[in-house]
């Protein structure tokens, strides 16, 4: 039995009579998978949580695995606003303030608590367990997202998007978010005076932004002056 089944009952859509069954299943599956993982979750349990017919998983998703992939994709969509990222990456006139606001919003999506808290948990579990669904998630969503991040990093460094330093710069930038994303509990235990809630998230985001931009531009200057990439 899921310990925090009240999470599901408190989500507004589950009290909406006309909400589509598919969405109910997706939300329920997110909670169950985030608590039990893919291997130990059952389609019947998910249907029970969603209060739908026990055959609904097969009917709407074609099986538990396909549902799990869709849960991972939905979690990624909620964490990273692909449309906003694409707009920022493709706007060559986007100011640094615009980029900073996007990064702040990204950190909030990672750290802000919400009724759908399964989003962070299910991604974290998958990053540790590495089921075969991960490759599909990378192909469909993570890789396209990474390409857009590279476009932004290349612009900040004034280097071609395929430059090796841009690839490393993108990895270094994203790694900061992933580290906080995966290790928030340990960070809060080790640094109890570090506020990672509310306005504290804004302060952390500004720090990451300044730290990142300064580092990227220092590397770019080094390359411009003839240093190795």
N, C-alpha and C positions, 0 to 999 in steps of 0.2 A: 504493500500500500504506500502511495506517495505521502510523505510526511506533511508537505505544505500544500495539500489539495485545496486549501482555502484561497490560494493564489488564483486558481481557475474560477472559483465561484465569485470572486470579487471583480473579475474582468467584466466590464459593462456589456460587451457583446453577448455574453452568455445569458444575460437577462433580457435580450432583445428577441422576441418571438419570431420575427421574420428574417433573422440573420441567416445567411446561407449556410447550409450544412458543411460545405467544403471549408469555409473559414472557421467554423466551430472545430472541425477536425484538426485543422492546422494548428490552432491555438492549443488545443488539448494535447496534440502530439508534441508540440514544443515543450510543454511542461513535463510530460512523461519521459521523453527522450533526454531532457536535461537532467532529470533525477536518476534515471536507470540506465541510460545509454542505449544504443541501438540493439545490442545483443539481448538484453534482459527485458526490454519493453515488448509488450504484445499488442497486436492490433485490437484484440478484444478490450484490453484495459483502456486503450485510447478511445475507443468507441463509447465505453462506459463513462469516461470522463466527459466526453462531448455530448453524452445523452442522445446518441443516435443509434440506428440499427447496426448490429455487429458486422454486417457485410459492407458497411459504408467505406471503409478504407480501400477495399478492392474496387468498389464501384467508382469512387472519385479519384483514386490515385494509382490503381493497378497493383497495389501491394504495399507492404510495410517499407521495403527499401526505397521505392519511389517517393513515398510519403516522407521518409527521412531526408532524402535529397532536397525535397521541396522545403522542409523545415529549415535545413541549413541555408538554403538560398534566401528564404524569407528573413532569417536572422541576419544574414549579411546585408540584405537590403535595408533593414532597420538600423543597422550600425553605420553603414556608409550610404549617404544619399548620392547615388550614382549620377542622377540628373544634375544636382548642384555641382558635383565634382566635375562633370563633363563641361558644364557651362563655364566654370572658372578656368579649367584647363584650356579651353578653346578660345577664351577671350584674351587676346594678347594685350589688351589695354587694362586688364584687371589690376587694380592697385594692390600694394602690399597689405593695405588695411582690409581689402576684400579677402585676400588669401588668409590673413590672420583670423578673420571672422569664421572662415570655413574650418580652419584647424580647431578653433575654439568649440565650434558646434560638434565637430567630430569627437573631441574629448568628452564633451557632455553626453553624447550618445553612448559612449563606453562606460562612463562612471555614474550617470544619473540613475537613481533607483526608479523603477516603474512597475506597475502591475504585471507587465510582460517581462519580468526579470529573467525568464528562461532564455532570452535571446543571448545574453552573455554566457550563461552557464552551458548552453548546448554547443556553442562555438568552442568554448574552452575545453569541454569534454572531447570534442572531435579532434582538436589540435593535439591532445594527449594520446588518444586511442588510435587515430589514423585508420579509419575504416576505408573501404574502397570508394566510398562516396566522396572522400576528400578530393580525389583527382577530378571528379566531375565538377565539384564546386570551384576548384582552381580554374578549370578550363572555361566554365560558363561565367564566373563572376570575379574571382580574385585577380586573374591575369588581366582582364580588361580594365579593372580598377587600378592595378599597378601601372599599366601603360599611361593612364591619365596622370597619376602621381609623378611619373617620370617626366611628363611634359612640363609640369609645374616646376620640378626641380631643375630641369634643363634651362628653363627661363631664368630662374634665380641665379644659376651659375653662368649663364650666357655661354652655354656649351651645347653641342649637338645632342639630341635626345638619346642617341646610341653610344655616346661617349662612355667609356668605362667608369669614369669618375661620377657621372650622372647615375649610373646603375648603383654604385656603392652609396652615393648620396641619398638615393631613394630608399635603399635598404636601411641606412642609418636613421633616416627620418621616421619611417614606418615602425622601426624596431622600438622606438621610444613608446609609441602607443601600445604596441603588442606587449611590452614588458609591464606597463601599468595595468593593461587589460588582464593579463594572466596572473599577476602577482599582487593585486590590490590588497588582499588581506594581509599578506606578509609585510608589505610596505607600511600599512597602517599600524601593525604590531611593532615594527622596528623603528618607525618614525611617528610616534603618537602626536607630535606637535605639528605634523604636516597635515593641513586641511585638504581633503579631497572631496569636499561636498560644497554645493552651492557656489558662492563666490570664490571659494578655494580652487574650484575647477578652472575658473577664469584665470586666476593667478598662475596656476600650473600651465595652462595652455599658452599664456603670454610668455612664460619662461621657455617652454619648448620651442615656441616660434622664434624668439630672439636667439636662443642657443643654436637652433638649426640654421637660421639664415646666416648668422655670423660664421658658423663652421663651414657651410657650403661656399660662402664667398672667400673665406680664407684658402680653401682648397683651390678654388678657381683662380685666385691671384697667384698661388704657387705654380699652377700649370702655366699661366700666362707669362710668368717670369722664367719659364724654361724648366721648371721642376718636373719630376716624373708624376704621372697620373696616380 
